[in-house]
Amino acid sequence: MSIPPLLPCGLLPHGVFDCTLDEVAANYTWSPRRTELWERFGQFLAWLKPQPAAPHLYLDGGFTGDKQHPKDIDVVLDLTTTDDGAFRHWLVVFATQRPLIAEQFLVDFWIYHPTMSNDLRGFFHYIRPEEAQARGVSPDHRKGLLRIAL
């Protein structure tokens, strides 16, 4: 499945859309700020590479909508099928390096594992009430996520 067009409200339709890095770049790097975010995201991916593997990640935030100047790219690293050692590694990274990741890569970094109490994949479908109002959608409207295999 490829990336669907944005709805008239400027958001992805509800769902999870498997895509490639090239598809994301083609769809979302249409302004200087978005190009800068994508370049920093590429640096983030290079930083991820030598660490314990995860099957895929989810992208969200203003970057996957129509915002001209999003502040960052929201990323959820899916650790569903990782072993205990990798999960512990990412828990430590999340607990200790999240602010540095945000500063260095302009990535709002999160992790998901089935044993965690919050499923951030589901949370990122949520739209804040003030944004829903500004976009002219109901407060219970849900947006889509992009999933990239690593």
C-alpha positions in Angstrom: 0.0 0.0 0.0 1.3 3.4 -0.8 0.8 6.7 0.8 -2.8 8.0 0.2 -3.5 11.7 -0.6 -4.2 13.9 2.4 -7.8 14.6 3.2 -9.2 18.1 2.6 -8.5 18.8 6.3 -4.8 18.3 5.6 -4.3 15.0 7.4 -3.8 11.4 6.3 -6.9 9.2 6.4 -7.2 6.9 9.4 -5.1 3.8 9.0 -1.5 2.5 8.9 0.1 2.9 5.6 3.2 0.9 4.7 5.6 2.9 2.6 9.2 3.3 1.7 11.6 6.1 2.6 11.6 7.2 -1.1 7.8 7.5 -1.0 7.9 9.6 2.1 10.5 11.9 0.6 8.5 12.3 -2.6 5.3 13.1 -0.7 6.6 15.3 2.2 9.7 17.3 1.3 8.0 20.1 -0.5 9.4 23.0 1.5 12.8 24.0 2.8 11.9 23.2 6.4 10.5 19.7 5.4 13.7 19.0 3.4 15.7 19.9 6.5 13.7 17.7 8.7 14.0 14.8 6.2 17.8 15.2 6.0 18.0 15.2 9.8 15.7 12.1 9.9 18.3 10.4 7.5 21.0 11.2 10.1 18.7 9.6 12.8 18.3 6.5 10.6 22.1 6.3 10.3 22.4 6.6 14.1 19.8 3.8 14.5 21.6 1.4 12.2 24.4 0.0 14.4 22.0 -0.5 17.3 19.7 -3.5 18.0 17.3 -3.9 15.1 13.6 -3.2 15.2 11.3 -4.4 12.4 9.8 -1.0 11.6 9.0 2.5 12.7 5.9 4.7 12.5 6.0 8.4 11.4 3.5 11.0 12.5 3.1 14.5 13.5 2.9 17.7 11.5 5.4 16.3 9.0 2.8 13.7 7.8 0.2 16.4 7.3 0.0 19.7 5.4 1.9 21.9 7.8 4.3 24.2 5.9 6.8 24.4 8.8 6.5 21.3 11.1 8.8 21.5 14.2 9.9 17.9 14.0 9.1 14.3 12.9 7.3 12.1 15.4 8.8 8.6 15.4 7.7 5.4 17.2 10.2 2.6 17.0 8.2 -0.7 17.1 9.9 -3.2 19.3 7.2 -5.9 19.1 9.4 -8.7 17.8 12.7 -7.7 19.4 14.4 -9.8 22.1 14.6 -8.8 25.7 18.2 -7.5 25.3 17.1 -5.1 22.5 14.1 -4.0 24.4 16.2 -3.2 27.4 18.6 -1.3 25.2 15.9 0.9 23.8 14.3 1.5 27.2 17.6 2.9 28.3 18.0 5.0 25.2 14.4 6.3 25.5 14.9 7.2 29.2 18.3 8.8 28.8 18.7 10.2 25.3 15.3 11.4 24.1 16.1 15.1 24.6 19.4 14.7 22.8 17.7 12.9 19.9 15.2 15.7 19.6 17.9 18.3 19.6 20.3 16.5 17.2 17.9 14.9 14.8 14.7 17.0 15.2 12.9 13.7 16.0 10.3 13.3 18.7 11.4 9.7 19.6 9.1 7.1 21.2 9.2 3.4 21.6 6.5 0.7 21.6 6.6 -2.8 23.0 3.5 -5.0 23.8 4.6 -5.1 27.5 4.4 -1.3 27.8 1.3 0.2 29.3 0.7 2.7 26.5 0.5 1.9 22.9 1.9 5.0 21.3 1.0 3.7 17.8 -2.6 4.1 18.7 -2.1 7.3 20.6 -0.6 9.0 17.5 -3.9 8.5 15.6 -5.4 11.0 18.0 -5.8 14.7 17.1 -5.7 17.3 19.8 -9.0 19.1 20.3 -7.7 22.5 19.3 -6.1 21.1 16.1 -9.3 19.3 15.2 -11.3 22.5 15.7 -8.8 24.5 13.5 -9.0 21.8 10.8 -12.7 21.7 10.9 -13.0 18.0 11.9 -14.7 16.4 14.9 -12.7 15.8 18.1 -13.1 12.1 17.6 -11.5 12.2 14.1 -8.5 9.9 13.8 -5.5 10.4 11.5 -3.2 7.9 9.7 0.3 6.8 10.4 3.1 5.8 8.0 5.0 2.6 8.7 8.5 2.0 7.3 10.2 -1.3 7.4 13.8 -1.1 8.7 
